[in-house]
């Protein structure tokens, strides 16, 4: 992990502001979903990317019954008998 040298305090509601320089460089816009992970004693924030429920692919997704499926998996499913 690379240190940015930026320090922020947690406010009374438990919030931390992500500096605009980081948001811009990571292409995080206002209201974008952010995933929160725990790695040992570290908290990791990651911009959420929608992915296929079967293989995790993030490209060429289609929605079926409120689930995202990539075209490859959709074709495989359509070939099932």
C-alpha positions as CSV (number, residue, x, y, z in Angstrom):
1,X,0.0,0.0,0.0
2,X,1.2,3.5,-0.8
3,X,0.9,6.3,1.8
4,X,-0.6,9.6,0.6
5,X,0.5,11.5,3.6
6,X,-3.1,12.8,4.1
7,X,-4.6,12.5,7.6
8,X,-8.3,13.0,8.3
9,X,-10.2,12.7,11.6
10,X,-13.3,10.7,12.1
11,X,-16.2,13.1,12.9
12,X,-18.8,12.6,15.7
13,X,-21.0,10.6,13.3
14,X,-18.2,8.2,12.3
15,X,-17.5,9.8,8.9
16,X,-14.2,10.4,7.1
17,X,-13.9,12.8,4.1
18,X,-12.0,11.4,1.1
19,X,-10.0,14.3,-0.3
20,X,-11.0,15.6,-3.7
21,X,-7.5,14.9,-5.1
22,X,-7.9,11.2,-4.4
23,X,-11.5,11.1,-5.6
24,X,-10.5,12.8,-8.8
25,X,-7.5,10.5,-9.4
26,X,-9.6,7.4,-8.7
27,X,-12.6,8.7,-10.7
28,X,-14.9,8.5,-7.7
29,X,-17.9,10.8,-8.2
30,X,-20.4,12.1,-5.7
31,X,-22.9,9.3,-4.7
32,X,-20.7,6.5,-6.3
33,X,-21.0,3.3,-4.3
34,X,-17.8,2.4,-2.3
35,X,-17.0,-1.1,-0.9
36,X,-15.5,-1.4,2.5
37,X,-13.1,-4.2,3.3
38,X,-11.1,-5.2,6.4
39,X,-7.5,-6.5,5.9
40,X,-6.1,-7.3,9.3
41,X,-6.1,-4.0,11.1
42,X,-6.6,-1.9,7.9
43,X,-9.8,-0.6,6.4
44,X,-9.7,-0.6,2.6
45,X,-12.1,1.5,0.5
46,X,-12.7,0.5,-3.1
47,X,-15.0,2.0,-5.8
48,X,-17.7,-0.6,-6.3
49,X,-17.8,-2.2,-9.8
50,X,-20.9,-4.2,-10.8
51,X,-19.9,-7.8,-11.8
52,X,-21.4,-11.0,-13.1
53,X,-22.9,-13.1,-10.3
54,X,-21.3,-16.3,-11.7
55,X,-17.8,-15.4,-12.9
56,X,-17.1,-11.9,-11.6
57,X,-16.6,-10.4,-15.0
58,X,-17.3,-6.6,-15.2
59,X,-17.6,-6.3,-18.9
60,X,-20.7,-6.6,-21.2
61,X,-23.2,-7.2,-18.4
62,X,-26.9,-7.8,-18.9
63,X,-29.6,-7.7,-16.2
64,X,-31.8,-10.7,-15.6
65,X,-34.3,-10.8,-12.7
66,X,-32.4,-8.1,-10.9
67,X,-29.1,-9.9,-11.2
68,X,-26.1,-9.0,-13.5
69,X,-24.8,-11.7,-15.8
70,X,-22.0,-11.3,-18.4
71,X,-22.8,-12.2,-22.0
72,X,-20.5,-15.3,-21.9
73,X,-22.4,-16.8,-18.9
74,X,-25.7,-15.8,-20.4
75,X,-24.8,-17.8,-23.5
76,X,-23.7,-20.8,-21.4
77,X,-27.0,-20.7,-19.5
78,X,-29.0,-20.5,-22.7
79,X,-27.3,-23.7,-23.9
80,X,-28.4,-25.7,-20.8
81,X,-31.2,-28.2,-21.5
